[in-house]
Amino acid sequence: MVDGATRPGEKSTWFHFDMSLLAALLDLWRLETHTFHLPVDEMAPTLKNVSLLLGLPCVRGAVAAVDVPPIWRDELLDRFANADYMSDTAAAATVARHLEAYLLWLFGWIMLCTSQGNSVPKHLFPYVRAIAESPLDDVLQYSWGSAILATTYRGLCMGCGKVASAKPIFLGCPLLLQLWSYERFPIGRPRIDMSPYQELPLDHNDVNKPTMGSLWCLRKGLWVGVQTKKSYPDFVGEFNALVDTDVRWRPYTIDEVQARALHGLSSLCHQDMKY
């Protein structure tokens, strides 16, 4: 996902979801075309956006619902019953439980939201456990990028017809949608330090280079002047008033990438581009 490690000289910050911005985008979604209808054109996130913004694989095994036994809840509670605090000398079983807990949070809160962010679909539990308990060099690879894009499209379509307040506010990956909007529109977008990352250590791994979404998540955003946040009426008006020159039509050119990451992007961003 988005690079979460603090780089030299940079302070890691929490990424703030702007539900007003997401709601304004939802108003523009059309079921008939699966695109946002804007005054300037029709647009929508693609697998290329998923790869470059989040670094997720898009060509691997399919992610599908997996049957779980009726006692899945008891099994889950049993696995975490004796989980200890993480330490430098933690046993392999403790490390696996902490990784499993992190993956449950990642799937339920960031990648595949299905509610208000406090639950995870039970059919994802087998994936989580398999990843947590597999040797590092033998973890099964899945097309998580395709899964979150499909889920996000489904969430947008369901959101268009939402009538009951008891239904989830948003399904899918709000992080993808918000980063995609930041890259293209000057609406609800914070001002951040856009200077490129500092020099990488000589022993760096290409995987650990940034994605195109890293800056938005690692650097503190400011809303000053005419920039606003969490202002649904303003966002609706600004989207309705968009003109061609307001849109960044090609945010991933070579020049754009080098301006943000002098040493290039993470190898994860390009691993599936040949497809």
Summary of the structure (lengths in Angstrom):
residues: 275
radius of gyration: 19.8
end to end distance: 20.0
largest distance: 57.9
contacts: 741
relative contact order: 0.21
helix: 44%
strand: 5%
